[in-house]
Amino acid sequence: MAKRMTDTDKWKKRFLRELKPQHKLLWFYILDDCNHAGIWEVDIEVASIRVGEELIYDMLPQAFLDKIVIFDNGDKWFIPEFIEFQYGELNPTSNVHKSVIALLDKYNLEGYMKGSQGVQSTLKDKDKDKDIVKAKVKVKRFTKPTIEEVVDYCNERNNDVDAEKFYDYYSSNGWKVGKNSMKDWKASVRTWEKNTTQTQKVSQPKQVLTAWEQARTQINNG
């Protein structure tokens, strides 16, 4: 069982105080579930089950999103403050730190760390024969999809989402989720898909009950 340090002053921080309860739980869950380099494999559905609250990717507050770096097409999140709190300054002679540095190098995340020049120098020292210049990764900016792209993605997932309805809805509101600009339209499709499935599950028992009542009425009348 892995053990990690926790910040006893976290409850005094404005960031945490202003989060809704479900987002507080998600934040703590991510800090426990991420790997030792502060990288979390995004699975909102599993997180919802484990924290006992329904969580929606596109409904996360901006303050929450400001604390993470989204990469790998939204499938991974990186929490820079995790490394700063758990390790302080990374030491290339430490085996644990070496593996952390290797992961930062793999995903080009070292530019998000405080004192990133030191990390970059360490990475260069690992391979002196190569002239490597590390650039800070930028989160991919949102690009509005075409209706054809939405249709193709829905067909690929074989879901019951009405692609035209989805496209018209977000086109009319400027591709916003709540008050925030959309970051990943595919994630929104998956959320729409989930909501559609839940609606169908809720409505299905009513249809069965109605059919049963009709059968009972026929028997009574017969």
N, CA, C and O of each residue as an XYZ file, in Angstrom:
888
protein
N       0.847     -1.193      0.000
C       0.000      0.000      0.000
C       0.881      1.241      0.000
O       1.693      1.438      0.904
N       0.714      2.069     -1.015
C       1.521      3.291     -1.125
C       1.070      4.319     -0.091
O      -0.121      4.457      0.186
N       2.046      5.042      0.479
C       1.740      6.090      1.445
C       2.225      7.421      0.894
O       3.317      7.519      0.334
N       1.387      8.453      1.066
C       1.745      9.775      0.572
C       1.496     10.818      1.642
O       0.640     10.649      2.511
N       2.253     11.892      1.565
C       2.062     12.989      2.513
C       0.790     13.748      2.168
O       0.397     13.828      1.004
N       0.157     14.297      3.180
C      -1.038     15.110      2.968
C      -0.821     16.490      3.575
O      -0.093     16.642      4.556
N      -1.453     17.477      2.987
C      -1.305     18.862      3.425
C      -2.366     19.171      4.482
O      -3.552     19.250      4.162
N      -1.954     19.347      5.729
C      -2.921     19.611      6.800
C      -3.499     21.023      6.718
O      -4.478     21.334      7.398
N      -2.904     21.869      5.899
C      -3.419     23.231      5.723
C      -4.354     23.353      4.521
O      -4.776     24.455      4.172
N      -4.676     22.228      3.891
C      -5.481     22.306      2.664
C      -6.851     22.918      2.904
O      -7.402     23.564      2.013
N      -7.419     22.721      4.110
C      -8.756     23.242      4.378
C      -8.761     24.764      4.520
O      -9.821     25.388      4.498
N      -7.593     25.350      4.663
C      -7.504     26.803      4.786
C      -7.379     27.487      3.422
O      -7.470     28.711      3.324
N      -7.173     26.700      2.388
C      -6.934     27.257      1.062
C      -8.242     27.579      0.352
O      -9.189     26.793      0.355
N      -8.261     28.743     -0.246
C      -9.481     29.212     -0.908
C      -9.927     28.265     -2.025
O     -11.121     28.027     -2.207
N      -8.957     27.728     -2.768
C      -9.274     26.808     -3.862
C     -10.166     25.673     -3.385
O     -11.180     25.366     -4.013
N      -9.788     25.050     -2.274
C     -10.539     23.908     -1.775
C     -11.865     24.336     -1.161
O     -12.884     23.672     -1.355
N     -11.857     25.436     -0.425
C     -13.082     25.895      0.237
C     -14.206     26.163     -0.765
O     -15.376     25.910     -0.482
N     -13.838     26.675     -1.928
C     -14.856     27.089     -2.888
C     -15.336     25.951     -3.787
O     -16.267     26.137     -4.571
N     -14.716     24.781     -3.686
C     -15.179     23.648     -4.482
C     -16.441     23.044     -3.884
O     -16.620     23.035     -2.666
N     -17.306     22.543     -4.743
C     -18.480     21.804     -4.278
C     -18.007     20.486     -3.658
O     -16.919     20.009     -3.978
N     -18.821     19.894     -2.769
C     -18.391     18.653     -2.095
C     -17.930     17.570     -3.057
O     -16.917     16.917     -2.809
N     -18.671     17.366     -4.172
C     -18.281     16.307     -5.093
C     -16.940     16.581     -5.766
O     -16.206     15.652     -6.104
N     -16.621     17.877     -5.961
C     -15.345     18.220     -6.584
C     -14.200     18.124     -5.579
O     -13.067     17.820     -5.954
N     -14.489     18.381     -4.304
C     -13.481     18.141     -3.263
C     -13.110     16.665     -3.230
O     -11.933     16.308     -3.182
N     -14.133     15.810     -3.256
C     -13.893     14.373     -3.223
C     -13.105     13.919     -4.441
O     -12.203     13.089     -4.330
N     -13.449     14.464     -5.606
C     -12.732     14.099     -6.822
C     -11.262     14.506     -6.721
O     -10.377     13.751     -7.122
N     -11.005     15.696     -6.186
C      -9.631     16.181     -6.053
C      -8.813     15.253     -5.154
O      -7.695     14.875     -5.504
N      -9.369     14.888     -3.996
C      -8.666     13.985     -3.085
C      -8.472     12.607     -3.716
O      -7.437     11.968     -3.530
N      -9.489     12.158     -4.467
C      -9.399     10.848     -5.117
C      -8.264     10.834     -6.144
O      -7.497      9.873     -6.218
N      -8.163     11.905     -6.932
C      -7.113     11.979     -7.950
C      -5.735     11.982     -7.305
O      -4.819     11.319     -7.792
N      -5.582     12.726     -6.211
C      -4.289     12.780     -5.524
C      -3.881     11.411     -4.980
O      -2.692     11.122     -4.846
N      -4.872     10.569     -4.666
C      -4.578      9.214     -4.187
C      -4.395      8.226     -5.333
O      -3.609      7.284     -5.229
N      -5.124      8.444     -6.427
C      -5.163      7.459     -7.508
C      -4.120      7.716     -8.594
O      -3.824      6.816     -9.380
N      -3.559      8.922     -8.654
C      -2.563      9.219     -9.693
C      -1.281      8.430     -9.429
O      -1.067      7.928     -8.326
N      -0.433      8.326    -10.452
C       0.827      7.620    -10.238
C       1.819      8.496     -9.482
O       1.486      9.617     -9.097
N       3.014      8.004     -9.268
C       3.979      8.704     -8.417
C       4.529      9.969     -9.070
O       5.264     10.725     -8.435
N       4.176     10.204    -10.341
C       4.583     11.444    -11.010
C       3.428     12.439    -11.095
O       3.542     13.471    -11.757
N       2.310     12.127    -10.422
C       1.174     13.047    -10.432
C       0.373     13.001    -11.715
O      -0.306     13.970    -12.055
N       0.440     11.885    -12.439
C      -0.303     11.715    -13.687
C      -1.465     10.756    -13.432
O      -1.277      9.642    -12.942
N      -2.667     11.213    -13.776
C      -3.878     10.418    -13.544
C      -4.467      9.946    -14.855
O      -4.670     10.745    -15.769
N      -4.745      8.640    -14.958
C      -5.451      8.080    -16.104
C      -6.934      8.394    -15.919
O      -7.587      7.832    -15.040
N      -7.453      9.278    -16.733
C      -8.800      9.812    -16.528
C      -9.870      8.740    -16.706
O      -9.958      8.102    -17.755
N     -10.673      8.555    -15.678
C     -11.840      7.672    -15.740
C     -12.887      8.248    -14.803
O     -12.993      7.852    -13.642
N     -13.660      9.191    -15.330
C     -14.657      9.884    -14.518
C     -15.739      8.932    -14.027
O     -16.259      9.096    -12.923
N     -16.080      7.936    -14.844
C     -17.135      7.001    -14.451
C     -16.736      6.214    -13.205
O     -17.526      6.086    -12.270
N     -15.512      5.687    -13.191
C     -15.033      4.949    -12.024
C     -14.900      5.880    -10.823
O     -15.234      5.509     -9.698
N     -14.408      7.096    -11.073
C     -14.271      8.068     -9.983
C     -15.629      8.364     -9.358
O     -15.735      8.483     -8.137
N     -16.668      8.484    -10.181
C     -18.024      8.750     -9.679
C     -18.481      7.639     -8.747
O     -19.077      7.892     -7.700
N     -18.192      6.400     -9.146
C     -18.593      5.248     -8.330
C     -17.858      5.247     -6.992
O     -18.452      4.984     -5.946
N     -16.568      5.542     -7.038
C     -15.755      5.431     -5.829
C     -15.966      6.575     -4.852
O     -15.844      6.376     -3.643
N     -16.280      7.767     -5.343
C     -16.522      8.877     -4.417
C     -17.998      8.979     -4.033
O     -18.359      9.721     -3.119
N     -18.851      8.224     -4.742
C     -20.273      8.214     -4.401
C     -21.032      9.437     -4.862
O     -22.079      9.767     -4.303
N     -20.511     10.122     -5.888
C     -21.179     11.303     -6.440
C     -21.108     11.250     -7.958
O     -20.112     10.798     -8.523
N     -22.168     11.714     -8.621
C     -22.148     11.751    -10.082
C     -21.280     12.925    -10.538
O     -21.536     14.077    -10.190
N     -20.265     12.614    -11.311
C     -19.327     13.622    -11.790
C     -19.402     13.703    -13.306
O     -19.497     12.680    -13.984
N     -19.357     14.917    -13.834
C     -19.425     15.132    -15.271
C     -18.199     15.908    -15.701
O     -17.922     16.991    -15.185
N     -17.468     15.347    -16.648
C     -16.203     15.933    -17.110
C     -16.380     17.395    -17.472
O     -15.586     18.239    -17.058
N     -17.417     17.700    -18.242
C     -17.596     19.058    -18.758
C     -18.171     20.025    -17.734
O     -18.337     21.210    -18.023
N     -18.478     19.527    -16.537
C     -19.060     20.397    -15.517
C     -18.060     20.742    -14.415
O     -18.451     21.272    -13.375
N     -16.780     20.451    -14.628
C     -15.780     20.783    -13.627
C     -15.543     22.286    -13.602
O     -15.484     22.915    -14.658
N     -15.406     22.877    -12.413
C     -15.204     24.331    -12.320
C     -13.845     24.742    -12.864
O     -12.912     23.940    -12.892
N     -13.738     25.990    -13.295
C     -12.492     26.477    -13.866
C     -11.353     26.425    -12.861
O     -10.212     26.148    -13.231
N     -11.650     26.688    -11.589
C     -10.613     26.644    -10.547
C      -9.983     25.251    -10.479
O      -8.787     25.116    -10.224
N     -10.796     24.221    -10.709
C     -10.309     22.846    -10.707
C      -9.412     22.612    -11.922
O      -8.326     22.046    -11.801
N      -9.872     23.049    -13.083
C      -9.130     22.840    -14.321
C      -7.809     23.592    -14.319
O      -6.844     23.166    -14.954
N      -7.766     24.723    -13.597
C      -6.525     25.498    -13.528
C      -5.421     24.762    -12.774
O      -4.246     25.107    -12.897
N      -5.799     23.745    -11.992
C      -4.826     23.002    -11.193
C      -4.232     21.811    -11.941
O      -3.309     21.165    -11.445
N      -4.756     21.518    -13.129
C      -4.315     20.330    -13.847
C      -3.838     20.691    -15.246
O      -4.157     21.757    -15.773
N      -3.077     19.792    -15.830
C      -2.650     19.907    -17.224
C      -3.270     18.730    -17.969
O      -2.979     17.574    -17.662
N      -4.111     19.018    -18.934
C      -4.801     17.981    -19.695
C      -3.980     17.649    -20.937
O      -3.611     18.545    -21.697
N      -3.694     16.367    -21.146
C      -2.923     15.979    -22.324
C      -3.344     14.589    -22.789
O      -4.235     13.970    -22.207
N      -2.696     14.113    -23.836
C      -3.011     12.806    -24.415
C      -4.492     12.731    -24.798
O      -5.192     11.772    -24.474
N      -4.950     13.789    -25.507
C      -6.342     13.870    -25.973
C      -7.351     13.784    -24.828
O      -8.454     13.265    -25.000
N      -6.966     14.295    -23.667
C      -7.884     14.312    -22.532
C      -7.887     13.043    -21.706
O      -8.595     12.965    -20.702
N      -7.101     12.035    -22.109
C      -7.096     10.763    -21.392
C      -6.206     10.786    -20.150
O      -6.283      9.890    -19.311
N      -5.367     11.805    -20.036
C      -4.487     11.897    -18.866
C      -4.507     13.322    -18.327
O      -4.604     14.292    -19.079
N      -4.410     13.421    -16.993
C      -4.286     14.709    -16.315
C      -2.985     14.698    -15.513
O      -2.602     13.680    -14.936
N      -2.319     15.849    -15.488
C      -1.088     15.997    -14.710
C      -1.285     17.091    -13.674
O      -1.790     18.168    -13.990
N      -0.884     16.813    -12.422
C      -1.006     17.776    -11.325
C       0.397     18.220    -10.927
O       1.056     17.535    -10.145
N       0.866     19.354    -11.450
C       2.232     19.812    -11.137
C       2.492     19.956     -9.644
O       3.582     19.632     -9.173
N       1.493     20.443     -8.887
C       1.707     20.674     -7.461
C       1.935     19.375     -6.689
O       2.490     19.391     -5.590
N       1.502     18.244     -7.270
C       1.707     16.958     -6.604
C       3.200     16.697     -6.410
O       3.636     16.329     -5.320
N       3.975     16.889     -7.472
C       5.421     16.643     -7.395
C       6.084     17.643     -6.463
O       6.939     17.276     -5.657
N       5.693     18.903     -6.571
C       6.287     19.936     -5.729
C       6.054     19.643     -4.252
O       6.935     19.874     -3.423
N       4.862     19.131     -3.922
C       4.548     18.859     -2.518
C       5.191     17.560     -2.038
O       5.734     17.511     -0.934
N       5.136     16.512     -2.855
C       5.629     15.204     -2.431
C       7.158     15.116     -2.410
O       7.728     14.451     -1.545
N       7.822     15.784     -3.359
C       9.263     15.600     -3.503
C      10.095     16.870     -3.324
O      11.287     16.802     -3.024
N       9.460     18.027     -3.512
C      10.255     19.249     -3.518
C      11.071     19.300     -4.800
O      10.537     19.044     -5.879
N      12.351     19.623     -4.703
C      13.214     19.652     -5.887
C      13.628     18.230     -6.258
O      14.140     17.486     -5.421
N      13.404     17.863     -7.507
C      13.741     16.517     -7.942
C      15.249     16.311     -7.958
O      16.009     17.162     -8.421
N      15.664     15.149     -7.435
C      17.082     14.811     -7.329
C      17.394     13.657     -8.281
O      16.902     12.548     -8.075
N      18.195     13.890     -9.312
C      18.476     12.846    -10.300
C      19.246     11.651     -9.754
O      19.363     10.635    -10.439
N      19.776     11.748     -8.531
C      20.499     10.615     -7.940
C      19.563      9.689     -7.170
O      19.963      8.601     -6.755
N      18.316     10.120     -6.979
C      17.332      9.300     -6.274
C      16.617      8.404     -7.284
O      16.163      8.874     -8.328
N      16.518      7.106     -6.966
C      15.857      6.181     -7.889
C      14.402      6.547     -8.113
O      13.902      6.469     -9.236
N      13.713      6.952     -7.036
C      12.306      7.358     -7.171
C      12.204      8.589     -8.058
O      11.358      8.655     -8.950
N      13.065      9.557     -7.808
C      13.034     10.788     -8.587
C      13.403     10.538    -10.045
O      12.869     11.184    -10.945
N      14.317      9.600    -10.273
C      14.702      9.269    -11.640
C      13.495      8.823    -12.459
O      13.328      9.234    -13.608
N      12.658      7.982    -11.861
C      11.485      7.486    -12.593
C      10.474      8.595    -12.826
O       9.788      8.609    -13.848
N      10.376      9.533    -11.875
C       9.489     10.682    -12.045
C       9.991     11.546    -13.200
O       9.215     11.949    -14.067
N      11.291     11.824    -13.204
C      11.894     12.631    -14.265
C      11.694     11.970    -15.621
O      11.442     12.646    -16.619
N      11.808     10.628    -15.652
C      11.633      9.898    -16.909
C      10.208     10.062    -17.449
O      10.007     10.201    -18.655
N       9.227     10.045    -16.547
C       7.837     10.221    -16.981
C       7.581     11.649    -17.462
O       6.874     11.859    -18.449
N       8.154     12.623    -16.767
C       8.020     14.008    -17.219
C       8.628     14.175    -18.601
O       8.092     14.885    -19.452
N       9.753     13.512    -18.809
C      10.424     13.563    -20.107
C       9.572     12.889    -21.173
O       9.429     13.407    -22.281
N       9.009     11.740    -20.840
C       8.211     10.969    -21.802
C       7.038     11.771    -22.335
O       6.736     11.727    -23.528
N       6.370     12.512    -21.436
C       5.175     13.246    -21.834
C       5.436     14.748    -22.039
O       4.495     15.523    -22.210
N       6.716     15.156    -22.021
C       7.067     16.570    -22.225
C       6.347     17.491    -21.236
O       5.779     18.511    -21.625
N       6.378     17.122    -19.968
C       5.661     17.873    -18.940
C       6.582     18.694    -18.044
O       6.105     19.443    -17.191
N       7.885     18.563    -18.225
C       8.800     19.236    -17.310
C       8.648     20.749    -17.341
O       8.981     21.413    -16.359
N       8.155     21.315    -18.442
C       8.003     22.763    -18.542
C       6.963     23.325    -17.595
O       6.922     24.534    -17.370
N       6.117     22.465    -17.035
C       5.077     22.928    -16.111
C       5.552     22.980    -14.662
O       4.817     23.429    -13.783
N       6.780     22.522    -14.411
C       7.281     22.488    -13.049
C       7.993     23.784    -12.704
O       8.612     24.415    -13.560
N       7.895     24.175    -11.428
C       8.685     25.301    -10.949
C      10.157     24.893    -10.993
O      10.511     23.764    -10.652
N      10.995     25.814    -11.411
C      12.403     25.469    -11.565
C      12.618     24.450    -12.656
O      13.489     23.586    -12.555
N      11.810     24.554    -13.712
C      11.866     23.564    -14.773
C      13.211     23.529    -15.474
O      13.565     22.509    -16.065
N      13.975     24.622    -15.424
C      15.283     24.635    -16.073
C      16.188     23.565    -15.481
O      16.967     22.929    -16.191
N      16.071     23.374    -14.149
C      16.884     22.350    -13.505
C      16.509     20.960    -13.970
O      17.374     20.108    -14.168
N      15.221     20.732    -14.144
C      14.768     19.436    -14.624
C      15.245     19.221    -16.045
O      15.694     18.127    -16.389
N      15.155     20.252    -16.880
C      15.577     20.141    -18.265
C      17.074     19.850    -18.353
O      17.509     19.058    -19.188
N      17.855     20.492    -17.490
C      19.291     20.253    -17.498
C      19.596     18.800    -17.145
O      20.484     18.178    -17.728
N      18.842     18.272    -16.179
C      19.027     16.882    -15.788
C      18.732     15.952    -16.949
O      19.444     14.973    -17.173
N      17.657     16.272    -17.697
C      17.292     15.446    -18.826
C      18.358     15.504    -19.921
O      18.626     14.504    -20.586
N      18.959     16.673    -20.104
C      20.016     16.798    -21.101
C      21.238     15.983    -20.684
O      21.889     15.354    -21.518
N      21.546     15.999    -19.372
C      22.709     15.280    -18.885
C      22.584     13.778    -19.101
O      23.587     13.072    -19.199
N      21.338     13.291    -19.175
C      21.145     11.866    -19.388
C      21.616     11.451    -20.776
O      22.025     10.310    -20.991
N      21.554     12.381    -21.701
C      21.877     12.047    -23.079
C      22.685     13.192    -23.687
O      22.151     13.995    -24.452
N      23.954     13.264    -23.352
C      24.783     14.393    -23.757
C      25.066     14.415    -25.249
O      25.476     15.443    -25.788
N      24.849     13.280    -25.929
C      25.147     13.210    -27.358
C      24.044     13.830    -28.210
O      24.197     13.985    -29.422
N      22.930     14.184    -27.565
C      21.804     14.736    -28.315
C      21.569     16.177    -27.906
O      21.677     16.531    -26.732
N      21.253     16.989    -28.876
C      20.953     18.390    -28.607
C      19.444     18.517    -28.535
O      18.773     18.741    -29.543
N      18.921     18.368    -27.317
C      17.469     18.347    -27.129
C      17.031     19.645    -26.471
O      17.545     20.014    -25.415
N      16.110     20.319    -27.073
C      15.546     21.532    -26.496
C      14.106     21.228    -26.123
O      13.279     20.927    -26.984
N      13.813     21.310    -24.828
C      12.480     20.988    -24.352
C      11.590     22.223    -24.386
O      11.953     23.279    -23.867
N      10.432     22.079    -24.997
C       9.474     23.176    -25.090
C       8.290     22.880    -24.194
O       7.870     21.730    -24.065
N       7.762     23.901    -23.585
C       6.600     23.742    -22.719
C       5.402     23.291    -23.544
O       5.082     23.877    -24.578
N       4.743     22.229    -23.061
C       3.599     21.687    -23.777
C       2.404     22.611    -23.603
O       2.142     23.106    -22.507
N       1.716     22.827    -24.645
C       0.501     23.629    -24.577
C      -0.712     22.723    -24.728
O      -0.720     21.809    -25.553
N      -1.735     22.984    -23.922
C      -2.960     22.210    -24.032
C      -3.596     22.497    -25.386
O      -3.698     23.647    -25.815
N      -4.014     21.442    -26.038
C      -4.611     21.592    -27.353
C      -5.851     22.471    -27.275
O      -6.759     22.216    -26.485
N      -5.878     23.503    -28.102
C      -7.003     24.434    -28.085
C      -8.209     23.799    -28.753
O      -8.081     23.004    -29.684
N      -9.383     24.168    -28.258
C     -10.618     23.576    -28.761
C     -10.891     24.017    -30.198
O     -10.789     25.198    -30.530
N     -11.233     23.061    -31.026
C     -11.635     23.327    -32.399
C     -13.035     22.800    -32.606
O     -13.298     21.622    -32.368
N     -13.932     23.654    -33.043
C     -15.322     23.247    -33.236
C     -15.398     22.152    -34.292
O     -14.834     22.301    -35.376
N     -16.099     21.038    -33.988
C     -16.201     19.947    -34.963
C     -17.222     20.272    -36.044
O     -18.048     21.171    -35.884
N     -17.160     19.549    -37.119
C     -18.196     19.627    -38.142
C     -19.283     18.625    -37.790
O     -19.063     17.716    -36.990
N     -20.446     18.791    -38.383
C     -21.534     17.847    -38.117
C     -21.130     16.453    -38.566
O     -21.526     15.458    -37.959
N     -20.328     16.383    -39.651
C     -19.886     15.076    -40.142
C     -18.981     14.384    -39.117
O     -19.059     13.169    -38.933
N     -18.122     15.166    -38.453
C     -17.233     14.586    -37.449
C     -18.022     14.053    -36.261
O     -17.699     13.000    -35.712
N     -19.055     14.784    -35.871
C     -19.894     14.329    -34.761
C     -20.626     13.047    -35.139
O     -20.689     12.104    -34.351
N     -21.179     13.019    -36.352
C     -21.888     11.824    -36.830
C     -20.946     10.628    -36.875
O     -21.304      9.535    -36.435
N     -19.745     10.833    -37.405
C     -18.771      9.738    -37.502
C     -18.383      9.218    -36.122
O     -18.242      8.011    -35.924
N     -18.209     10.139    -35.161
C     -17.809      9.717    -33.816
C     -18.935      8.939    -33.136
O     -18.680      7.951    -32.448
N     -20.174      9.382    -33.329
C     -21.322      8.663    -32.759
C     -21.458      7.280    -33.385
O     -21.765      6.308    -32.695
N     -21.230      7.195    -34.689
C     -21.281      5.898    -35.370
C     -20.156      4.991    -34.879
O     -20.343      3.786    -34.710
N     -18.992      5.584    -34.653
C     -17.851      4.816    -34.159
C     -18.147      4.216    -32.793
O     -17.756      3.084    -32.508
N     -18.844      4.981    -31.943
C     -19.185      4.493    -30.608
C     -20.473      3.683    -30.600
O     -20.821      3.054    -29.601
N     -21.180      3.709    -31.735
C     -22.425      2.941    -31.865
C     -23.406      3.277    -30.738
O     -24.000      2.394    -30.120
N     -23.554      4.587    -30.493
C     -24.436      5.019    -29.416
C     -25.771      5.513    -29.965
O     -26.010      5.491    -31.172
N     -26.631      5.957    -29.060
C     -27.960      6.436    -29.451
C     -28.043      7.955    -29.466
O     -29.137      8.518    -29.443
N     -26.899      8.619    -29.504
C     -26.877     10.081    -29.501
C     -27.363     10.607    -30.847
O     -26.918     10.156    -31.902
N     -28.280     11.561    -30.792
C     -28.731     12.249    -31.999
C     -27.669     13.291    -32.345
O     -27.628     14.364    -31.741
N     -26.821     12.978    -33.307
C     -25.681     13.835    -33.632
C     -26.114     15.238    -34.044
O     -25.485     16.222    -33.654
N     -27.181     15.336    -34.830
C     -27.635     16.651    -35.283
C     -28.168     17.482    -34.118
O     -27.938     18.689    -34.042
N     -28.884     16.814    -33.211
C     -29.409     17.508    -32.037
C     -28.256     18.006    -31.164
O     -28.278     19.135    -30.674
N     -27.257     17.155    -30.976
C     -26.071     17.528    -30.200
C     -25.386     18.729    -30.834
O     -25.057     19.695    -30.146
N     -25.172     18.670    -32.142
C     -24.471     19.733    -32.855
C     -25.244     21.046    -32.791
O     -24.664     22.104    -32.548
N     -26.556     20.973    -33.011
C     -27.386     22.186    -32.993
C     -27.410     22.817    -31.606
O     -27.385     24.041    -31.472
N     -27.458     21.971    -30.570
C     -27.533     22.480    -29.201
C     -26.282     23.283    -28.865
O     -26.379     24.415    -28.391
N     -25.101     22.700    -29.109
C     -23.867     23.388    -28.732
C     -23.514     24.517    -29.694
O     -22.837     25.472    -29.314
N     -23.975     24.407    -30.946
C     -23.756     25.522    -31.878
C     -24.533     26.746    -31.422
O     -24.058     27.875    -31.544
N     -25.731     26.515    -30.895
C     -26.588     27.626    -30.479
C     -26.086     28.331    -29.228
O     -26.385     29.507    -29.021
N     -25.313     27.617    -28.375
C     -24.832     28.254    -27.136
C     -23.354     28.608    -27.196
O     -22.732     28.881    -26.170
N     -22.787     28.602    -28.417
C     -21.391     28.999    -28.571
C     -20.399     27.966    -28.081
O     -19.282     28.311    -27.694
N     -20.797     26.684    -28.093
C     -19.938     25.585    -27.666
C     -19.411     25.809    -26.254
O     -18.210     25.777    -25.987
N     -20.372     26.036    -25.368
C     -20.064     26.209    -23.946
C     -20.704     25.094    -23.137
O     -21.751     24.561    -23.505
N     -20.060     24.751    -22.035
C     -20.597     23.786    -21.080
C     -20.825     24.552    -19.796
O     -19.877     24.886    -19.085
N     -22.080     24.829    -19.500
C     -22.362     25.744    -18.404
C     -21.890     27.134    -18.807
O     -22.287     27.652    -19.851
N     -21.045     27.733    -17.981
C     -20.511     29.059    -18.283
C     -19.114     28.982    -18.914
O     -18.555     29.996    -19.333
N     -18.564     27.767    -18.974
C     -17.203     27.610    -19.462
C     -17.166     27.156    -20.918
O     -18.069     26.464    -21.387
N     -16.120     27.551    -21.619
C     -15.945     27.116    -23.001
C     -15.639     25.624    -23.029
O     -14.936     25.111    -22.159
N     -16.161     24.944    -24.014
C     -15.931     23.511    -24.145
C     -14.457     23.250    -24.419
O     -13.807     23.999    -25.149
N     -13.938     22.178    -23.823
C     -12.540     21.817    -24.019
C     -12.383     20.573    -24.887
O     -11.376     20.420    -25.578
N     -13.367     19.690    -24.854
C     -13.257     18.424    -25.586
C     -14.648     17.991    -26.030
O     -15.437     17.502    -25.221
N     -14.951     18.170    -27.316
C     -16.303     17.861    -27.783
C     -16.597     16.365    -27.745
O     -17.750     15.960    -27.596
N     -15.554     15.543    -27.879
C     -15.775     14.101    -27.802
C     -16.187     13.690    -26.391
O     -17.020     12.801    -26.214
N     -15.598     14.342    -25.391
C     -15.991     14.072    -24.009
C     -17.440     14.477    -23.790
O     -18.169     13.815    -23.051
N     -17.862     15.570    -24.434
C     -19.251     16.015    -24.323
C     -20.189     15.023    -24.979
O     -21.294     14.795    -24.486
N     -19.761     14.424    -26.095
C     -20.571     13.393    -26.741
C     -20.741     12.204    -25.801
O     -21.831     11.643    -25.686
N     -19.650     11.823    -25.127
C     -19.732     10.688    -24.208
C     -20.648     10.993    -23.029
O     -21.379     10.122    -22.557
N     -20.603     12.243    -22.557
C     -21.504     12.638    -21.477
C     -22.949     12.607    -21.959
O     -23.833     12.125    -21.250
N     -23.189     13.120    -23.164
C     -24.525     13.106    -23.761
C     -24.999     11.660    -23.909
O     -26.160     11.343    -23.650
N     -24.091     10.804    -24.327
C     -24.393      9.376    -24.482
C     -24.820      8.763    -23.143
O     -25.799      8.021    -23.064
N     -24.065      9.092    -22.105
C     -24.376      8.561    -20.778
C     -25.744      9.047    -20.303
O     -26.534      8.269    -19.768
N     -26.017     10.327    -20.500
C     -27.301     10.882    -20.080
C     -28.454     10.281    -20.867
O     -29.537     10.058    -20.325
N     -28.216     10.015    -22.166
C     -29.247      9.395    -23.000
C     -29.559      7.996    -22.508
O     -30.723      7.604    -22.432
N     -28.513      7.236    -22.170
C     -28.690      5.874    -21.673
C     -29.438      5.873    -20.348
O     -30.309      5.034    -20.123
N     -29.094      6.825    -19.461
C     -29.770      6.898    -18.165
C     -31.241      7.246    -18.329
O     -32.092      6.717    -17.614
N     -31.545      8.141    -19.276
C     -32.934      8.515    -19.535
C     -33.732      7.327    -20.028
O     -34.884      7.130    -19.642
N     -33.104      6.535    -20.888
C     -33.782      5.347    -21.410
C     -34.055      4.339    -20.307
O     -35.112      3.709    -20.279
N     -33.085      4.188    -19.387
C     -33.268      3.249    -18.284
C     -34.393      3.685    -17.358
O     -35.143      2.857    -16.841
N     -34.503      4.998    -17.154
C     -35.552      5.520    -16.281
C     -36.923      5.351    -16.910
O     -37.895      5.021    -16.230
N     -36.993      5.581    -18.219
C     -38.290      5.538    -18.891
C     -38.753      4.117    -19.168
O     -39.954      3.883    -19.304
N     -37.832      3.160    -19.255
C     -38.179      1.798    -19.601
C     -39.128      1.144    -18.590
O     -40.110      0.538    -19.017
N     -38.892      1.232    -17.285
C     -39.812      0.610    -16.330
C     -41.227      1.144    -16.462
O     -42.189      0.399    -16.269
N     -41.371      2.438    -16.793
C     -42.693      3.010    -16.948
C     -43.423      2.358    -18.106
O     -44.630      2.130    -18.025
N     -42.702      2.049    -19.200
C     -43.316      1.414    -20.349
C     -43.764      0.002    -20.004
O     -44.847     -0.432    -20.395
N     -42.906     -0.716    -19.257
C     -43.248     -2.069    -18.849
C     -44.461     -2.055    -17.938
O     -45.357     -2.884    -18.088
N     -44.501     -1.117    -16.989
C     -45.619     -1.012    -16.061
C     -46.905     -0.712    -16.812
O     -47.959     -1.273    -16.510
N     -46.810      0.178    -17.795
C     -47.997      0.531    -18.573
C     -48.520     -0.682    -19.318
O     -49.729     -0.910    -19.369
N     -47.615     -1.462    -19.898
C     -48.030     -2.652    -20.628
C     -48.672     -3.661    -19.677
O     -49.652     -4.319    -20.026
N     -48.107     -3.774    -18.469
C     -48.665     -4.716    -17.481
C     -50.059     -4.272    -17.052
O     -50.966     -5.091    -16.906
N     -50.218     -2.971    -16.854
C     -51.521     -2.451    -16.464
C     -52.556     -2.672    -17.560
O     -53.717     -2.979    -17.288
N     -52.113     -2.509    -18.803
C     -53.027     -2.747    -19.908
C     -53.473     -4.200    -19.943
O     -54.647     -4.496    -20.166
N     -52.512     -5.115    -19.717
C     -52.847     -6.546    -19.722
C     -53.815     -6.865    -18.591
O     -54.756     -7.638    -18.775
N     -53.587     -6.270    -17.415
C     -54.466     -6.524    -16.269
C     -55.865     -6.001    -16.545
O     -56.863     -6.628    -16.190
N     -55.917     -4.835    -17.191
C     -57.223     -4.247    -17.528
C     -57.980     -5.155    -18.488
O     -59.188     -5.348    -18.351
N     -57.253     -5.718    -19.473
C     -57.901     -6.600    -20.432
C     -58.451     -7.837    -19.764
O     -59.545     -8.304    -20.080
N     -57.652     -8.374    -18.806
C     -58.103     -9.571    -18.086
C     -59.346     -9.262    -17.264
O     -60.303    -10.036    -17.256
N     -59.326     -8.111    -16.565
C     -60.471     -7.740    -15.734
C     -61.712     -7.503    -16.578
O     -62.822     -7.862    -16.185
N     -61.514     -6.890    -17.747
C     -62.652     -6.612    -18.623
C     -63.153     -7.866    -19.294
O     -64.325     -7.970    -19.656
N     -62.225     -8.851    -19.463
C     -62.610    -10.082    -20.135
C     -63.411    -10.986    -19.232
O     -63.816    -12.072    -19.647
